[in-house]
Amino acid sequence: MKEPSPAPDSLRPSGIDPRALMTFRAVCQTGSISAAARALNLSQPSVSNTIALLERKLGVRLFDRGRSGIALTREGEALRRRAEAMATLLADAASEVEHASHRIAGPLRIGGTPGALLTLLPSVIMRLEAAVGDFALSVVERPDEQLLDMLRMGEIELAFVTTQIESVPADIVDRTCASDPFVLIVGPHHADLPAHVSLRDVESYPWVLPEARGAFRRQVDALFIAAGVPVPRTAIRCDSLLTTRAIVRESDRVTVLPRTVALDGVSDGSIRAISIGEAAFERSVGVLRLADAALSPLADAMLEALPPKL
């Protein structure tokens, strides 16, 4: 099996050899040296030597090796995140060149929680189109914790989330762009409810509430705490905004949502928003990014298209 020729010393970066990092990534993905060797079409000794040289260069052990296979050490886990980010960077480089040849900006990958994306993204897209013309954009919905991991691994450049709930990690920069009051959302079955209620008045109602244990759920739970009533235990847990609204519209269940999120696109009166006495705070939404990461031109343009920082 022919091994690739080593790069001349003058062409090797002063830090970690990128090929060694990609070999390390293959071991992480396949779970063993031998499996990585097969995936890379290299000999097992070659992969073993590459990992050993990488460990010596860094002065750490990257794997704990046992009968059941390998397990990443803390240092190995940290390097794995960088390896994934590098793989994404290399893939993006090829894709960006291809898009540039067709005069298309990007690609840009972003993530967010459903409510934050719904609040901010539509208007941002319109301003972005006016600023840069055609662009390629991929959007994924994930819980808050997964979004932080995706930022750190380079899988997304920006995360649209609920903000101002807790301090952000030191490696993350946040920007709050909009706020919106929480309201009780009801369907036709509760036409008799007044325009203003306390959660104490409706605590016995059947509910639909968020499932994911993120910032938005903590804010909703805080409303019940402020009212001095327990969070309903028999609530349907659902993170889909469309499904939540459909359940409320077609049943006697109620929910708590930010006003603009709840009523977005609804003009037929099938659901209505009722002010909540305990809603002394508003839900804020904004964008997170890595503090030390250089953003792509399209990500920078998206930040410019956001509303001014609150």
N, C-alpha and C positions, 0 to 999 in steps of 0.2 A: 504494500500500500504506500503510495507516494505521499510524503509529507510536504506541505507548502514551504517554499524557500523563505528563510527569515529576511525581514526587511533590513536594509543597510543601517548601521548605527546612526548615520546622519539623518535618517528619516524617522527614527523611533522617537516618540514623545518622551519627555523627561519624567513623566509620571507613570501611571499604569499602562501597560501595553493594551490597546483596545481589543486585540485578538484574544489576549489572555482573559480579559473581562468577559468577552462573549463565550469563551470556553467555560469559564466559571458559571455563567448564566445557564449554559446547556446542562451542566451537572445539577444545578438547582432544579431545573425543569424536569429532568429525567429521573433524578433521585439516586444516581450512581455514576461512578467513573466509567464503567463499562458501557452503560446505556448512552452516556454522553458521547463516548467514542464512536459508537455505531451511528448515532444521529449526525455527528460531524464528519463521518467517513475518515476518521483518524484512528491510529492505533491506541490501545489502552495505555501503554507506557508514555506515549506523547502527551495524552491528557493528564495523566498523573504527574508528569514532570512539570507541565504548565501550571497546575494547581500548586505544586510544591514551591516552584519559583515565585509564584504570586504571594504565597504565604510568607516566604523568606523576605521578599521585598517589603511587605507591609509589616512584618514583625509580629504577626498574629496567627492564630489558628482559625481557619474559616469553617471547618467541619469537625464534628465529633463523629468518628467512624465506629460502627458496631456491627454485630451480626445481622441486625435488621436493616442496615443501610447507613446512610449519612444523615446527620441532623445539623442544621446551621447553628453556629455559635452566634452570640450577640453581634460580634464583628462581621460574621458572615452575612447575617440578616441585613446589616447596614449596607454592606457592599452589594448585596442582591438588589436592593432598591436602586442603587446607582447603575447597576448593570441593566435593569429593566428600563431606566430612564434613557440610557445610552442607546439601547435597541430601538426605542421609540424615536429618539432623535435621528438615528440613521434612516429609519423608514420614512420619517417626515421629510428628511432632506431630499430623498428621491421623489417623493410625492410633490413637494413644493416646487422643485425644478420642472416637473411635468406640468403642474398647474400654471407656472409662470410662462411656459411656452405657449399656453392658450390664453394668456392675459387674464387669469383667474387668481385672485388673492387667496392665500391659505395653502393647505387646509388648517383649520383651527378646530380643536376639540375642547369642548367645555362640558361641565356637569352642573348639577344643581338639584335642589329639592323641588318637588312639583310646584308648591305655592310661590317660591321665589322666582322660578323660571317664568311662571305665568304672569307674575306682576311686572317683571323687568324686561324679559327678552323680546316680546313682540315689538315694542316701540324702539328698542335698541337696534333690532334688525333693520327697521325702516331707515334709521339715521345712518347705520353702517352702509347700507346699499347706496345711499346718497353720497357718502364720503369716498368709498373705494370702488364702487361698481360691482361687478360679479365677484363672488367669493364662495369658497367651499367651507361648510360648517357642519360639525357633528355634535349632537347634544345627547347626553345620557342623564337619566334621573337615578339618583342614589341617595341613601341616608347620609347624614353629616359626616360620620366617622369614615365611611368609605370614601367620601369626597376628599378628605384630608389625605388619606393614603394615596389616592389617585394623583393628587397634586404633587406629592413627594416623589412618586415614581415616574412622573412625567407623562402620565396617561392623559391628563387634561392640563390646560394652562390656567383656566379660571373656574371658580366654583360659585354658583349663585345660591345663597343660603339665607336663613334667618340670622340676624346679627344682634349684637348688643345684649346677649343673654349672659355670656361669660367671657372672660379674657381669652384672646386667641393665643395659640402657642407662639413661642419666640421666633420660629421660622416662617410664620405666616403673617401676611399683611391683609387687613380687612378694610373695606370701604362701604359705609352705609349710604344707600341711595334713595330709599323711599320708606314710608311708614304707612300703616293702615290699621284702623280700629277693629278689634274683635267684635263680632256680633253673633247672635243666635240665629240660625238658619232653620226655617220651618216650611212645610208644604201646606197644601190646602186643608189637611186634617186639623190644622191648628189656626184656623181663620179667626177664632175668638180671642187669641192672645193679643194683648195691647202692644203698643209700639215700644214699650220700655218694660223690662222685667229684671228681677234678681234671679240668679241661678237657684236660689232657695225655692223660688216659685215653681221651678221646672225640674228639680232634682229627681223626681219620681218618674219622669218621662222616659221612654226608650230612646237610646242614644246611638249615634255613630261617632267614633272618635279616632284620632290618628293612632297607628300601630307603632311606627318606627320611634325608637327612643332617642330622638334628637332634640334640637332646640325648640322646634315648633311644638312638639308634644309637651315639653317642660312648661312652655308658656300657657298652653291650654290647661294643664294640671294646676298651674298657679292661679288661674281664675276660680277654680273650685275651692282651692285653699283660701283665697280671699273671701269667698262667700261663706266659708265655714261649713261646707258640705263635702262629703267624700266623693272622689271620682267614681262614677258609676262602674260597678264591677261587671254588669251584664251587657255592657256596650258592645256593639259590633266594632271591631278594630279594622280600619281600612285606610290605606295611604293614597288611594286613587281619588283625586278630586272629582273626576267625572262620575265615578261609581258612588261616592258619598252623596253628591248632589242628586243623583238619580234615586237613591234609596230614600232620601228625605222627601223628594217630590212625590214618590209613589207610595209612601207609607206614612205611619204616624211618628216615625223617628225624627229626632232633631239633632243638630250638630252645632259646633262652634267653629267659625272660619273667619279669616280677615274679610272685610266687606267687599273689596274689589275682586278678590279671588272668588268669593261665593257667587257674586252677581255677574261675573264676566260672561258676556254673550247671552245672558238671560233677559229677555224683554217681554215674555208672555205672562208674567206674574205667577208662574207655577211655584216659585219659591220666593220668600221675602226675608228681609233682614230686620231683626229686632235688637234694639240697643240693650246692652247688658250693664246693670248697675255696677258690677264689680270690675268692669273693663277700664281700670284707671290707667293702664299702660297700653301702648299700641305695639303691634308686631312690626318690627323693622326688618328690611331685607337689603342685601348688598352683595358684594363680591369678595371672594378670597383669592389670594395668589401667593406663591412662594416668595419670601422676602428677598432671597439671593439669586433668583432665577431671572435671566434675561428673557423678556417676552418676545414673541414673534411680532412682526409688523401688524398683522391682522388682530392679534390680541391687544396690542397697544391701541389700535383704532377702535376696538370694541370698548375699551375703557374710556376713550374720549367720547364715545357715543352715549355713555351712561349719563343719567341725571347728575347734577352737581352733588358733591358729598354733603350729607346732612350734618 
